[in-house]
Amino acid sequence: MGVAQQIQEAWNKQSRWLMLLRPLSCLYRCGFQLNKQLYRTGLKKTYHATVPVMVIGNITVGGSGKTPLLIQLVKFLQQHNIRVGVISRGYGGTGPFPALVLPDSSADCVGDEPCLIVQNTHVPMAVGPDRQQAIELLLQHQALDLIISDDGLQHWALARQLEWIVLDNNRGLGNQKLLPEGYLREPVSRLQGATVIEHSAKPTAKTHMHLQVGQPYLLNQATEQTKPFDSTLHYHAVVGIGYPQRFYDSLKSIGLDHFKKHEFADHYAYEWSDLQFDDTAPMITTEKDAVKIKMLLQQQTITIDRDIWVLPVEAVLSAACYSLLEDQLRQLNINITKV
């Protein structure tokens, strides 16, 4: 287990030894606040796009459900004739940047989450560490009404008109400490006065969401006699996301109780050896991981001797989320077309 995974596990368990990292958290806080103040005072320049920008992010490290939320919002906007585009840093991709993301783009180049977003929505999308360059590349190819930034809540170089912060109540805020003592990117006070979307199966806020688990589907087929998904079998659960426990909970929600855990770091770049096990039991993974595993299958000349299943999830938003979005867009002179 790598250092990053060890710290991630310690965060999830709220291990007491994390307090040894408090001096580093103090340095992080000072650096973060100084950087933010430099943008506020204009000593560092902020880029203002020619179309409204909406940022969807979180104040925690690791998965919160923001990508499924973004996908659902993009589908909603597309259905209502809003010309929406998406930008992202393209984390995990090697570039060159900026780059447009197409349905057949490689996760190695543009990142796994951008590939997942475009494959699910076919939305115009560009990625790159420089968000200004990504936006300008996108606008060279598309006339847009709204740009959604996947993450980038703490990217103060990009001006934004709307911010939605996803708060995963299933995971919580841990020890409520800043990095690296805890997994907060910003203090809890950042949530005050913000548009917060509560991610919870038992929400307390009007604006909330949850993830609905879909029917597993095959990424490959090991034999011609492949049977329908059978939750009574033993599986290899392969996962490389920020909060693996959510995946395990989803498996149990569909009646799959017998699985061996194979955890990797978030945005992990899989190699063929990572998927070699000492039996032929089927494997199951997330859609985000499947983007990269599919690339491996296409590159290999060896036929894998196990079925690889993918467990899809979809964000289900409360009616209040859509009402709020319509109100916020109306204030930006973007009107939802009723269909």
Secondary structure as UniProt FT lines:
FT   HELIX           3..13
FT   HELIX           16..21
FT   HELIX           22..40
FT   TURN            41..42
FT   STRAND          53..57
FT   HELIX           66..79
FT   TURN            80..81
FT   STRAND          84..88
FT   TURN            91..92
FT   STRAND          99..100
FT   TURN            103..104
FT   HELIX           107..110
FT   HELIX           112..121
FT   STRAND          125..127
FT   HELIX           131..141
FT   STRAND          146..150
FT   TURN            153..154
FT   TURN            156..157
FT   STRAND          162..168
FT   TURN            169..175
FT   TURN            179..181
FT   HELIX           188..191
FT   TURN            192..193
FT   STRAND          195..199
FT   STRAND          208..213
FT   STRAND          217..218
FT   TURN            224..225
FT   TURN            231..232
FT   STRAND          235..239
FT   HELIX           244..253
FT   TURN            254..255
FT   STRAND          259..263
FT   TURN            266..267
FT   HELIX           272..275
FT   STRAND          283..286
FT   HELIX           287..299
FT   STRAND          308..311
FT   STRAND          313..317
FT   HELIX           319..330
FT   TURN            331..333
//
